Amino acid sequence: MRLSRRAAITAATALATAVAAIAVPVAFAHQAGAQAVCESAAWQSGSVYVGGDRVSHQGREYRAKWWTTGETPGTTGEWGVWEDLGACDGSGPTDPPTEVPTEEPTGGPGQEDVLLTGYWHNFDNGSGVMELNQIPAAYDIVAIAFAESTSTPGQVDFALDSSLLNAGYTEAEFKADIAAIKGQGRDVIISVGGEKGNVTINDGTTAAAFSSSIIALMDEYGFNGVDIDLEHGINPGPIETALRSISAAKPGFVYTMAPQTIDFQSAQGSYAQLAINTKDILTIVNMQYYNSGSMLGCDGQVYAQGDIDFLTALACIQLEAGLDPSQVGLGLPAVPSAAGSGYVNPTMVNDALRCLQTLQSCGDFVPDQAYPGIGGAMTWSINWDKTNGYNFANTVG
């Protein structure tokens, strides 16, 4: 399914390029005669806004770079909280760009097909439990959180949590739902790790124990891949050995990872080494752009979470390290309650993906080159997204 959807995007891009010479003058003529109408809601002095929220004020559109309340748009300056997006008639910022694009983007995240990964809770952490059959079709990859370590080093196992069993969800129904989702051309993978989970894979013996247990879970439940979300340090060599054993037994399996921002600050980091060394079998890296302190971007500058520049400047590290654009995804919380910090409005996720793909909708940081075909986005989690009417999936998916 993923290949056919990518092919559709490629075809659409070629078509848009072919008609660009005709489409652009028409678009400009339309804009010139359009009546000034603000699409965003009017700014309210008593409201709270988070990064990515858009407002209108005195005939102009603005986007919040981070959390704010009571700061009037248009008064905070270039380095302030409000980014000026231009007049409501689409005339652009006060300082116009030095050159006009010759073609419109062929779409963007939220319209074009990018991979959307979501984690499903095998526990109740306050967001509620749900059956797999309730997951919206917008989620291309469903990561089951989490497999747990056993008394055998490197080995993992999985069982439905009592919170789900007590709600009447049986193991047979769980397996049937996995088969149904896969039948729709989507993927269901087993995630290993998480904030509290730890699996030791540090030599050949533990690598073999890990790979054989993952293969066994794939056979038992129908999972068609694995997500590496180990957050307490990894040894890239033995994990690569384990992953290649899984690949040999399950050719074409889905393999994702969700490193923390600190794990990918340089190409010498353990997660970076694992990703680069296994890029021939890697599906996507969905870095966690949340619960993070300030980090360095690919330009050596420091960026704080909760801002579009944090997303694009750090994703740039993975791209410059050699990952294919399709292997780079942006991981964000579905709602503020889903993480301790780092939540942004899903529209900012779209803007960040569009910036990386087309160099449009960027913040202050603009990559040195465009990376068409960016992989997509991830959210923690599907359960949390459900509490907000699946706003993340509806916006980014």
Contacts in CASP RR format, 6 or more apart in sequence:
PFRMAT RR
TARGET T0000
AUTHOR 0000-0000-0000
METHOD contacts of the structure
MODEL  1
MRLSRRAAITAATALATAVAAIAVPVAFAHQAGAQAVCESAAWQSGSVYV
GGDRVSHQGREYRAKWWTTGETPGTTGEWGVWEDLGACDGSGPTDPPTEV
PTEEPTGGPGQEDVLLTGYWHNFDNGSGVMELNQIPAAYDIVAIAFAEST
STPGQVDFALDSSLLNAGYTEAEFKADIAAIKGQGRDVIISVGGEKGNVT
INDGTTAAAFSSSIIALMDEYGFNGVDIDLEHGINPGPIETALRSISAAK
PGFVYTMAPQTIDFQSAQGSYAQLAINTKDILTIVNMQYYNSGSMLGCDG
QVYAQGDIDFLTALACIQLEAGLDPSQVGLGLPAVPSAAGSGYVNPTMVN
DALRCLQTLQSCGDFVPDQAYPGIGGAMTWSINWDKTNGYNFANTVG
1 140 0 8 1.000
1 185 0 8 1.000
1 186 0 8 1.000
2 115 0 8 1.000
2 140 0 8 1.000
5 113 0 8 1.000
6 113 0 8 1.000
6 326 0 8 1.000
6 373 0 8 1.000
8 113 0 8 1.000
9 106 0 8 1.000
9 112 0 8 1.000
9 113 0 8 1.000
9 373 0 8 1.000
12 106 0 8 1.000
12 107 0 8 1.000
12 112 0 8 1.000
13 106 0 8 1.000
13 372 0 8 1.000
15 106 0 8 1.000
16 23 0 8 1.000
16 103 0 8 1.000
16 104 0 8 1.000
16 106 0 8 1.000
17 103 0 8 1.000
20 102 0 8 1.000
20 103 0 8 1.000
20 104 0 8 1.000
23 103 0 8 1.000
23 104 0 8 1.000
24 102 0 8 1.000
24 103 0 8 1.000
24 104 0 8 1.000
27 104 0 8 1.000
31 89 0 8 1.000
31 90 0 8 1.000
34 89 0 8 1.000
34 90 0 8 1.000
35 89 0 8 1.000
36 59 0 8 1.000
36 87 0 8 1.000
36 88 0 8 1.000
36 89 0 8 1.000
37 88 0 8 1.000
37 89 0 8 1.000
38 56 0 8 1.000
38 59 0 8 1.000
38 61 0 8 1.000
38 88 0 8 1.000
39 54 0 8 1.000
39 56 0 8 1.000
39 61 0 8 1.000
39 88 0 8 1.000
40 54 0 8 1.000
40 55 0 8 1.000
40 56 0 8 1.000
40 61 0 8 1.000
40 62 0 8 1.000
41 55 0 8 1.000
41 56 0 8 1.000
42 55 0 8 1.000
42 56 0 8 1.000
42 57 0 8 1.000
43 55 0 8 1.000
43 56 0 8 1.000
43 57 0 8 1.000
43 62 0 8 1.000
43 72 0 8 1.000
43 73 0 8 1.000
45 70 0 8 1.000
45 72 0 8 1.000
46 69 0 8 1.000
46 70 0 8 1.000
47 69 0 8 1.000
48 67 0 8 1.000
48 68 0 8 1.000
48 69 0 8 1.000
49 55 0 8 1.000
49 64 0 8 1.000
49 67 0 8 1.000
49 68 0 8 1.000
49 69 0 8 1.000
50 64 0 8 1.000
50 66 0 8 1.000
50 67 0 8 1.000
50 306 0 8 1.000
50 336 0 8 1.000
50 343 0 8 1.000
50 344 0 8 1.000
50 345 0 8 1.000
51 63 0 8 1.000
51 64 0 8 1.000
51 65 0 8 1.000
51 66 0 8 1.000
51 67 0 8 1.000
51 306 0 8 1.000
51 307 0 8 1.000
51 344 0 8 1.000
51 345 0 8 1.000
51 348 0 8 1.000
52 63 0 8 1.000
52 64 0 8 1.000
52 65 0 8 1.000
52 308 0 8 1.000
52 344 0 8 1.000
52 345 0 8 1.000
52 347 0 8 1.000
52 348 0 8 1.000
52 351 0 8 1.000
53 63 0 8 1.000
53 64 0 8 1.000
53 345 0 8 1.000
53 347 0 8 1.000
54 61 0 8 1.000
54 62 0 8 1.000
54 63 0 8 1.000
54 64 0 8 1.000
54 85 0 8 1.000
54 345 0 8 1.000
54 347 0 8 1.000
55 61 0 8 1.000
55 62 0 8 1.000
55 64 0 8 1.000
55 73 0 8 1.000
56 62 0 8 1.000
56 88 0 8 1.000
57 72 0 8 1.000
57 73 0 8 1.000
57 74 0 8 1.000
58 73 0 8 1.000
58 74 0 8 1.000
59 87 0 8 1.000
59 88 0 8 1.000
60 73 0 8 1.000
60 74 0 8 1.000
60 84 0 8 1.000
60 85 0 8 1.000
60 86 0 8 1.000
60 87 0 8 1.000
60 88 0 8 1.000
61 84 0 8 1.000
61 85 0 8 1.000
61 86 0 8 1.000
61 87 0 8 1.000
61 88 0 8 1.000
61 90 0 8 1.000
62 73 0 8 1.000
62 74 0 8 1.000
62 82 0 8 1.000
62 83 0 8 1.000
62 84 0 8 1.000
62 85 0 8 1.000
63 82 0 8 1.000
63 83 0 8 1.000
63 85 0 8 1.000
63 348 0 8 1.000
63 351 0 8 1.000
64 81 0 8 1.000
64 82 0 8 1.000
64 83 0 8 1.000
64 345 0 8 1.000
65 80 0 8 1.000
65 81 0 8 1.000
65 82 0 8 1.000
65 83 0 8 1.000
65 306 0 8 1.000
65 307 0 8 1.000
65 308 0 8 1.000
66 81 0 8 1.000
66 304 0 8 1.000
66 306 0 8 1.000
66 307 0 8 1.000
68 81 0 8 1.000
68 82 0 8 1.000
71 81 0 8 1.000
71 82 0 8 1.000
73 82 0 8 1.000
73 84 0 8 1.000
74 82 0 8 1.000
74 84 0 8 1.000
76 82 0 8 1.000
83 363 0 8 1.000
84 93 0 8 1.000
84 94 0 8 1.000
85 92 0 8 1.000
85 93 0 8 1.000
86 92 0 8 1.000
86 93 0 8 1.000
86 94 0 8 1.000
101 360 0 8 1.000
105 354 0 8 1.000
105 357 0 8 1.000
105 358 0 8 1.000
105 360 0 8 1.000
106 112 0 8 1.000
108 350 0 8 1.000
108 353 0 8 1.000
108 354 0 8 1.000
108 357 0 8 1.000
109 349 0 8 1.000
109 350 0 8 1.000
109 353 0 8 1.000
109 354 0 8 1.000
109 376 0 8 1.000
109 377 0 8 1.000
109 396 0 8 1.000
109 397 0 8 1.000
110 350 0 8 1.000
110 395 0 8 1.000
110 396 0 8 1.000
110 397 0 8 1.000
114 353 0 8 1.000
114 373 0 8 1.000
114 374 0 8 1.000
114 375 0 8 1.000
114 376 0 8 1.000
114 377 0 8 1.000
114 396 0 8 1.000
114 397 0 8 1.000
115 140 0 8 1.000
115 141 0 8 1.000
115 284 0 8 1.000
115 329 0 8 1.000
115 375 0 8 1.000
115 376 0 8 1.000
115 377 0 8 1.000
116 138 0 8 1.000
116 139 0 8 1.000
116 140 0 8 1.000
116 141 0 8 1.000
116 376 0 8 1.000
116 377 0 8 1.000
116 378 0 8 1.000
116 379 0 8 1.000
116 393 0 8 1.000
116 396 0 8 1.000
116 397 0 8 1.000
117 139 0 8 1.000
117 140 0 8 1.000
117 141 0 8 1.000
117 142 0 8 1.000
117 143 0 8 1.000
117 256 0 8 1.000
117 284 0 8 1.000
117 286 0 8 1.000
117 376 0 8 1.000
117 377 0 8 1.000
117 378 0 8 1.000
117 379 0 8 1.000
118 139 0 8 1.000
118 141 0 8 1.000
118 142 0 8 1.000
118 143 0 8 1.000
118 378 0 8 1.000
118 379 0 8 1.000
118 380 0 8 1.000
118 381 0 8 1.000
118 382 0 8 1.000
118 385 0 8 1.000
119 143 0 8 1.000
119 144 0 8 1.000
119 145 0 8 1.000
119 191 0 8 1.000
119 378 0 8 1.000
119 379 0 8 1.000
119 380 0 8 1.000
119 381 0 8 1.000
119 382 0 8 1.000
119 383 0 8 1.000
120 130 0 8 1.000
120 132 0 8 1.000
120 135 0 8 1.000
120 142 0 8 1.000
120 143 0 8 1.000
120 144 0 8 1.000
120 145 0 8 1.000
120 381 0 8 1.000
120 382 0 8 1.000
120 383 0 8 1.000
121 127 0 8 1.000
121 128 0 8 1.000
121 129 0 8 1.000
121 130 0 8 1.000
121 145 0 8 1.000
121 381 0 8 1.000
121 382 0 8 1.000
121 383 0 8 1.000
122 144 0 8 1.000
122 145 0 8 1.000
122 146 0 8 1.000
122 158 0 8 1.000
122 160 0 8 1.000
122 161 0 8 1.000
122 164 0 8 1.000
123 129 0 8 1.000
123 145 0 8 1.000
123 161 0 8 1.000
123 163 0 8 1.000
124 161 0 8 1.000
124 163 0 8 1.000
125 383 0 8 1.000
127 337 0 8 1.000
127 338 0 8 1.000
127 381 0 8 1.000
127 383 0 8 1.000
127 384 0 8 1.000
127 386 0 8 1.000
127 387 0 8 1.000
128 383 0 8 1.000
128 386 0 8 1.000
128 387 0 8 1.000
129 161 0 8 1.000
129 163 0 8 1.000
129 164 0 8 1.000
129 167 0 8 1.000
129 169 0 8 1.000
129 383 0 8 1.000
130 382 0 8 1.000
130 383 0 8 1.000
130 386 0 8 1.000
131 164 0 8 1.000
131 169 0 8 1.000
131 173 0 8 1.000
131 174 0 8 1.000
131 177 0 8 1.000
132 142 0 8 1.000
132 174 0 8 1.000
132 177 0 8 1.000
132 178 0 8 1.000
132 181 0 8 1.000
132 188 0 8 1.000
133 177 0 8 1.000
133 180 0 8 1.000
134 386 0 8 1.000
135 142 0 8 1.000
135 181 0 8 1.000
135 382 0 8 1.000
136 390 0 8 1.000
136 393 0 8 1.000
136 394 0 8 1.000
137 184 0 8 1.000
137 186 0 8 1.000
138 390 0 8 1.000
138 393 0 8 1.000
138 394 0 8 1.000
138 397 0 8 1.000
139 186 0 8 1.000
139 382 0 8 1.000
139 393 0 8 1.000
139 397 0 8 1.000
140 186 0 8 1.000
140 187 0 8 1.000
141 186 0 8 1.000
141 187 0 8 1.000
141 188 0 8 1.000
141 189 0 8 1.000
141 254 0 8 1.000
141 256 0 8 1.000
141 283 0 8 1.000
141 284 0 8 1.000
142 181 0 8 1.000
142 186 0 8 1.000
142 187 0 8 1.000
142 188 0 8 1.000
142 189 0 8 1.000
142 382 0 8 1.000
143 189 0 8 1.000
143 190 0 8 1.000
143 191 0 8 1.000
143 227 0 8 1.000
143 229 0 8 1.000
143 256 0 8 1.000
144 158 0 8 1.000
144 188 0 8 1.000
144 189 0 8 1.000
144 190 0 8 1.000
144 191 0 8 1.000
144 223 0 8 1.000
145 191 0 8 1.000
145 194 0 8 1.000
145 229 0 8 1.000
145 381 0 8 1.000
146 190 0 8 1.000
146 191 0 8 1.000
146 192 0 8 1.000
146 193 0 8 1.000
146 194 0 8 1.000
146 197 0 8 1.000
146 229 0 8 1.000
147 156 0 8 1.000
147 157 0 8 1.000
147 158 0 8 1.000
147 190 0 8 1.000
147 191 0 8 1.000
147 192 0 8 1.000
147 193 0 8 1.000
147 213 0 8 1.000
147 214 0 8 1.000
147 217 0 8 1.000
148 156 0 8 1.000
148 157 0 8 1.000
148 158 0 8 1.000
148 197 0 8 1.000
149 155 0 8 1.000
149 156 0 8 1.000
149 197 0 8 1.000
149 198 0 8 1.000
149 199 0 8 1.000
149 200 0 8 1.000
150 156 0 8 1.000
150 157 0 8 1.000
150 213 0 8 1.000
152 209 0 8 1.000
153 200 0 8 1.000
153 205 0 8 1.000
153 206 0 8 1.000
153 209 0 8 1.000
154 199 0 8 1.000
154 200 0 8 1.000
154 201 0 8 1.000
154 206 0 8 1.000
154 207 0 8 1.000
154 209 0 8 1.000
154 210 0 8 1.000
154 213 0 8 1.000
155 209 0 8 1.000
155 210 0 8 1.000
155 212 0 8 1.000
155 213 0 8 1.000
156 192 0 8 1.000
156 199 0 8 1.000
156 210 0 8 1.000
156 213 0 8 1.000
156 214 0 8 1.000
156 217 0 8 1.000
157 213 0 8 1.000
157 217 0 8 1.000
158 190 0 8 1.000
158 217 0 8 1.000
158 221 0 8 1.000
159 171 0 8 1.000
160 169 0 8 1.000
160 171 0 8 1.000
160 174 0 8 1.000
164 174 0 8 1.000
174 221 0 8 1.000
175 221 0 8 1.000
175 222 0 8 1.000
178 188 0 8 1.000
178 221 0 8 1.000
178 222 0 8 1.000
178 223 0 8 1.000
179 222 0 8 1.000
181 187 0 8 1.000
181 188 0 8 1.000
182 188 0 8 1.000
182 222 0 8 1.000
182 224 0 8 1.000
187 224 0 8 1.000
187 225 0 8 1.000
187 254 0 8 1.000
188 222 0 8 1.000
188 223 0 8 1.000
188 224 0 8 1.000
189 223 0 8 1.000
189 224 0 8 1.000
189 225 0 8 1.000
189 226 0 8 1.000
189 227 0 8 1.000
189 254 0 8 1.000
189 256 0 8 1.000
190 214 0 8 1.000
190 217 0 8 1.000
190 218 0 8 1.000
190 221 0 8 1.000
190 223 0 8 1.000
190 225 0 8 1.000
190 226 0 8 1.000
190 227 0 8 1.000
191 226 0 8 1.000
191 227 0 8 1.000
191 229 0 8 1.000
191 258 0 8 1.000
192 199 0 8 1.000
192 214 0 8 1.000
192 226 0 8 1.000
192 227 0 8 1.000
192 228 0 8 1.000
192 229 0 8 1.000
192 230 0 8 1.000
193 199 0 8 1.000
193 228 0 8 1.000
193 229 0 8 1.000
193 230 0 8 1.000
193 231 0 8 1.000
194 229 0 8 1.000
194 230 0 8 1.000
194 231 0 8 1.000
195 231 0 8 1.000
197 230 0 8 1.000
197 231 0 8 1.000
197 232 0 8 1.000
198 230 0 8 1.000
198 232 0 8 1.000
199 210 0 8 1.000
199 230 0 8 1.000
200 206 0 8 1.000
201 207 0 8 1.000
201 210 0 8 1.000
201 234 0 8 1.000
201 235 0 8 1.000
201 238 0 8 1.000
201 239 0 8 1.000
201 242 0 8 1.000
202 235 0 8 1.000
202 238 0 8 1.000
203 238 0 8 1.000
204 238 0 8 1.000
204 241 0 8 1.000
206 238 0 8 1.000
207 238 0 8 1.000
207 239 0 8 1.000
207 241 0 8 1.000
207 242 0 8 1.000
207 245 0 8 1.000
208 242 0 8 1.000
208 245 0 8 1.000
210 239 0 8 1.000
210 242 0 8 1.000
211 241 0 8 1.000
211 242 0 8 1.000
211 243 0 8 1.000
211 245 0 8 1.000
211 246 0 8 1.000
211 249 0 8 1.000
212 245 0 8 1.000
214 225 0 8 1.000
214 226 0 8 1.000
214 242 0 8 1.000
214 246 0 8 1.000
215 245 0 8 1.000
215 246 0 8 1.000
215 249 0 8 1.000
215 250 0 8 1.000
217 223 0 8 1.000
218 224 0 8 1.000
218 225 0 8 1.000
218 226 0 8 1.000
218 246 0 8 1.000
218 250 0 8 1.000
218 253 0 8 1.000
224 250 0 8 1.000
224 253 0 8 1.000
224 254 0 8 1.000
225 246 0 8 1.000
225 250 0 8 1.000
225 253 0 8 1.000
225 254 0 8 1.000
225 255 0 8 1.000
226 243 0 8 1.000
226 246 0 8 1.000
226 253 0 8 1.000
226 254 0 8 1.000
226 255 0 8 1.000
226 256 0 8 1.000
227 255 0 8 1.000
227 256 0 8 1.000
227 257 0 8 1.000
227 258 0 8 1.000
228 234 0 8 1.000
228 239 0 8 1.000
228 243 0 8 1.000
228 255 0 8 1.000
228 256 0 8 1.000
228 257 0 8 1.000
228 258 0 8 1.000
228 274 0 8 1.000
229 257 0 8 1.000
229 258 0 8 1.000
231 260 0 8 1.000
233 263 0 8 1.000
233 270 0 8 1.000
234 270 0 8 1.000
234 271 0 8 1.000
234 274 0 8 1.000
235 270 0 8 1.000
236 270 0 8 1.000
236 271 0 8 1.000
236 273 0 8 1.000
236 274 0 8 1.000
236 277 0 8 1.000
237 273 0 8 1.000
237 274 0 8 1.000
237 277 0 8 1.000
239 274 0 8 1.000
240 274 0 8 1.000
240 277 0 8 1.000
240 278 0 8 1.000
243 255 0 8 1.000
243 278 0 8 1.000
243 281 0 8 1.000
244 278 0 8 1.000
244 281 0 8 1.000
246 253 0 8 1.000
246 255 0 8 1.000
247 253 0 8 1.000
247 255 0 8 1.000
247 281 0 8 1.000
252 281 0 8 1.000
253 281 0 8 1.000
254 283 0 8 1.000
255 278 0 8 1.000
255 281 0 8 1.000
255 282 0 8 1.000
255 283 0 8 1.000
256 282 0 8 1.000
256 283 0 8 1.000
256 284 0 8 1.000
256 285 0 8 1.000
256 286 0 8 1.000
257 271 0 8 1.000
257 274 0 8 1.000
257 275 0 8 1.000
257 282 0 8 1.000
257 285 0 8 1.000
257 286 0 8 1.000
258 285 0 8 1.000
258 286 0 8 1.000
258 287 0 8 1.000
258 288 0 8 1.000
258 331 0 8 1.000
258 378 0 8 1.000
259 271 0 8 1.000
259 275 0 8 1.000
259 285 0 8 1.000
259 287 0 8 1.000
259 288 0 8 1.000
260 287 0 8 1.000
260 288 0 8 1.000
260 291 0 8 1.000
260 292 0 8 1.000
261 287 0 8 1.000
261 288 0 8 1.000
261 289 0 8 1.000
261 292 0 8 1.000
261 293 0 8 1.000
261 295 0 8 1.000
261 305 0 8 1.000
261 314 0 8 1.000
262 292 0 8 1.000
262 295 0 8 1.000
263 269 0 8 1.000
263 270 0 8 1.000
263 271 0 8 1.000
263 272 0 8 1.000
263 287 0 8 1.000
264 271 0 8 1.000
264 272 0 8 1.000
264 275 0 8 1.000
264 285 0 8 1.000
264 287 0 8 1.000
264 314 0 8 1.000
264 317 0 8 1.000
264 318 0 8 1.000
265 295 0 8 1.000
265 296 0 8 1.000
265 317 0 8 1.000
266 272 0 8 1.000
266 317 0 8 1.000
267 273 0 8 1.000
267 276 0 8 1.000
267 317 0 8 1.000
267 321 0 8 1.000
272 318 0 8 1.000
272 321 0 8 1.000
275 282 0 8 1.000
275 285 0 8 1.000
275 318 0 8 1.000
275 321 0 8 1.000
275 323 0 8 1.000
275 327 0 8 1.000
276 321 0 8 1.000
276 322 0 8 1.000
276 323 0 8 1.000
279 322 0 8 1.000
279 323 0 8 1.000
279 324 0 8 1.000
279 327 0 8 1.000
282 323 0 8 1.000
282 327 0 8 1.000
283 327 0 8 1.000
284 326 0 8 1.000
284 327 0 8 1.000
284 328 0 8 1.000
284 329 0 8 1.000
284 375 0 8 1.000
284 376 0 8 1.000
285 318 0 8 1.000
285 323 0 8 1.000
285 327 0 8 1.000
285 328 0 8 1.000
285 329 0 8 1.000
286 329 0 8 1.000
286 330 0 8 1.000
286 331 0 8 1.000
286 377 0 8 1.000
286 378 0 8 1.000
287 314 0 8 1.000
287 315 0 8 1.000
287 318 0 8 1.000
287 329 0 8 1.000
287 330 0 8 1.000
287 331 0 8 1.000
288 331 0 8 1.000
288 380 0 8 1.000
289 305 0 8 1.000
289 306 0 8 1.000
289 310 0 8 1.000
289 311 0 8 1.000
289 314 0 8 1.000
289 330 0 8 1.000
289 331 0 8 1.000
289 332 0 8 1.000
289 342 0 8 1.000
290 305 0 8 1.000
290 331 0 8 1.000
290 332 0 8 1.000
290 333 0 8 1.000
290 339 0 8 1.000
290 340 0 8 1.000
290 341 0 8 1.000
290 342 0 8 1.000
290 343 0 8 1.000
290 380 0 8 1.000
291 339 0 8 1.000
291 340 0 8 1.000
291 341 0 8 1.000
291 342 0 8 1.000
292 305 0 8 1.000
292 341 0 8 1.000
292 342 0 8 1.000
293 304 0 8 1.000
293 305 0 8 1.000
293 341 0 8 1.000
294 302 0 8 1.000
294 303 0 8 1.000
294 304 0 8 1.000
294 305 0 8 1.000
295 302 0 8 1.000
295 303 0 8 1.000
295 305 0 8 1.000
295 310 0 8 1.000
295 314 0 8 1.000
296 302 0 8 1.000
296 303 0 8 1.000
297 303 0 8 1.000
297 313 0 8 1.000
297 314 0 8 1.000
297 316 0 8 1.000
297 317 0 8 1.000
297 365 0 8 1.000
298 313 0 8 1.000
298 314 0 8 1.000
298 316 0 8 1.000
298 317 0 8 1.000
298 319 0 8 1.000
298 320 0 8 1.000
298 367 0 8 1.000
299 313 0 8 1.000
299 316 0 8 1.000
299 365 0 8 1.000
301 313 0 8 1.000
301 365 0 8 1.000
303 309 0 8 1.000
303 310 0 8 1.000
303 313 0 8 1.000
303 314 0 8 1.000
303 365 0 8 1.000
304 310 0 8 1.000
305 341 0 8 1.000
305 342 0 8 1.000
306 341 0 8 1.000
306 342 0 8 1.000
306 343 0 8 1.000
306 344 0 8 1.000
306 348 0 8 1.000
307 344 0 8 1.000
308 344 0 8 1.000
308 348 0 8 1.000
308 351 0 8 1.000
308 352 0 8 1.000
308 355 0 8 1.000
308 362 0 8 1.000
308 363 0 8 1.000
308 365 0 8 1.000
309 363 0 8 1.000
309 364 0 8 1.000
309 365 0 8 1.000
311 330 0 8 1.000
311 344 0 8 1.000
311 348 0 8 1.000
311 349 0 8 1.000
311 352 0 8 1.000
312 352 0 8 1.000
312 355 0 8 1.000
312 356 0 8 1.000
312 362 0 8 1.000
312 363 0 8 1.000
312 365 0 8 1.000
312 367 0 8 1.000
313 365 0 8 1.000
315 328 0 8 1.000
315 329 0 8 1.000
315 330 0 8 1.000
315 352 0 8 1.000
315 356 0 8 1.000
315 374 0 8 1.000
316 356 0 8 1.000
316 365 0 8 1.000
316 367 0 8 1.000
318 327 0 8 1.000
318 328 0 8 1.000
319 325 0 8 1.000
319 328 0 8 1.000
319 356 0 8 1.000
319 367 0 8 1.000
319 371 0 8 1.000
325 356 0 8 1.000
325 357 0 8 1.000
325 371 0 8 1.000
325 372 0 8 1.000
325 373 0 8 1.000
325 374 0 8 1.000
325 375 0 8 1.000
326 373 0 8 1.000
326 374 0 8 1.000
326 375 0 8 1.000
327 375 0 8 1.000
328 356 0 8 1.000
328 371 0 8 1.000
328 374 0 8 1.000
328 375 0 8 1.000
328 376 0 8 1.000
329 374 0 8 1.000
329 375 0 8 1.000
329 376 0 8 1.000
329 377 0 8 1.000
329 378 0 8 1.000
330 349 0 8 1.000
330 352 0 8 1.000
330 353 0 8 1.000
330 376 0 8 1.000
330 377 0 8 1.000
330 378 0 8 1.000
331 377 0 8 1.000
331 378 0 8 1.000
331 379 0 8 1.000
331 380 0 8 1.000
332 342 0 8 1.000
332 343 0 8 1.000
332 344 0 8 1.000
332 346 0 8 1.000
332 349 0 8 1.000
332 377 0 8 1.000
332 378 0 8 1.000
332 379 0 8 1.000
332 380 0 8 1.000
332 392 0 8 1.000
333 339 0 8 1.000
333 340 0 8 1.000
333 342 0 8 1.000
333 343 0 8 1.000
333 379 0 8 1.000
333 380 0 8 1.000
333 384 0 8 1.000
334 379 0 8 1.000
334 380 0 8 1.000
334 381 0 8 1.000
334 382 0 8 1.000
334 384 0 8 1.000
334 385 0 8 1.000
334 387 0 8 1.000
334 388 0 8 1.000
334 391 0 8 1.000
334 392 0 8 1.000
335 343 0 8 1.000
335 384 0 8 1.000
335 385 0 8 1.000
335 387 0 8 1.000
335 388 0 8 1.000
335 391 0 8 1.000
335 392 0 8 1.000
336 343 0 8 1.000
337 384 0 8 1.000
337 387 0 8 1.000
338 379 0 8 1.000
338 380 0 8 1.000
338 381 0 8 1.000
338 384 0 8 1.000
339 380 0 8 1.000
346 391 0 8 1.000
346 392 0 8 1.000
346 395 0 8 1.000
346 396 0 8 1.000
347 395 0 8 1.000
349 377 0 8 1.000
349 392 0 8 1.000
349 395 0 8 1.000
349 396 0 8 1.000
350 361 0 8 1.000
350 395 0 8 1.000
350 396 0 8 1.000
351 361 0 8 1.000
351 362 0 8 1.000
351 363 0 8 1.000
352 361 0 8 1.000
353 374 0 8 1.000
353 376 0 8 1.000
353 377 0 8 1.000
354 360 0 8 1.000
354 361 0 8 1.000
355 361 0 8 1.000
355 362 0 8 1.000
355 363 0 8 1.000
355 366 0 8 1.000
355 367 0 8 1.000
356 367 0 8 1.000
356 370 0 8 1.000
356 371 0 8 1.000
356 374 0 8 1.000
357 370 0 8 1.000
357 371 0 8 1.000
357 372 0 8 1.000
357 373 0 8 1.000
357 374 0 8 1.000
358 370 0 8 1.000
358 372 0 8 1.000
359 366 0 8 1.000
359 367 0 8 1.000
359 369 0 8 1.000
359 370 0 8 1.000
376 396 0 8 1.000
377 396 0 8 1.000
377 397 0 8 1.000
379 385 0 8 1.000
379 392 0 8 1.000
379 393 0 8 1.000
379 396 0 8 1.000
382 393 0 8 1.000
385 391 0 8 1.000
385 392 0 8 1.000
385 393 0 8 1.000
END
